[in-house]
Amino acid sequence: MSSVPITKYGAELLKEELQNLKTKERRAVINAIAEARSHGDLSENAEYDAAKERQSFVEGRIAELEGKLSAAQIIDPTTLDAEGRIVFAATVHLEDLESGQKVRYQIVGEDEADLKEAKVSITSPIARALIGKYAGDVVEVKAPAGPREYEVIDVLYI
C-alpha cells in the first residue's frame, strides 16, 4: 500500500477521532445493545437493530481510520525546508489577478480539505497548479468556473 500524505495536525485529528470511537462510542454501542437485549424478543426490536447498525458503523470507521493512519506519511509543515517552493503542507498567499482579491490556502491531504478553513486538497486543481511554484510566480488554474490567474505572494511553512 502506498503512503498517503497528511499534515501533523490532520493526523492528530484522526487519532483523536479513533481514540473517541474506541473508548467512548464502542462502549456506548455495547451498552445500547445490552439494553435492547434486555427488552426481550430481538426479532421485532427496533432499538436492537439500530444499536447493531450503529455498531457496524463504528467498527467500520475504526477500521477505516486505522488503515488511513497506517498508510499515512505525516508531514509537519514547520520542519519543511523547501527553499520557498510550494510543496505539500505549505501555506500560500495568492492574489487573483482579475479581481485583485487576496486569498490564503494550505495544501493538505484529501481527508483534511476544508474550504471554510482555507485548506485545499493536494488533488484539487489549484493545489496541482501551485505545487513547485515560488513567490512571484503567476499560476493559471483550470477551475470548474473557467481558467483563473493567481500571483503567488508568499509561501509559508507554518
Secondary structure, 3 states (H helix, E strand, C coil): CCCEEEEHHHHHHHHHHHHHHHHHHHHHHHHHHHHHHCCCCCCCCHHHHHHHHHHHHHHHHHHHHHHHHHHEEEECHHHCCCCCECCCCCEEEEEECCCCCEEEEEEECCCCCEHHHCEEECCCHHHHHHCCCECCCEEEEEECCEEEEEEEEEEECC
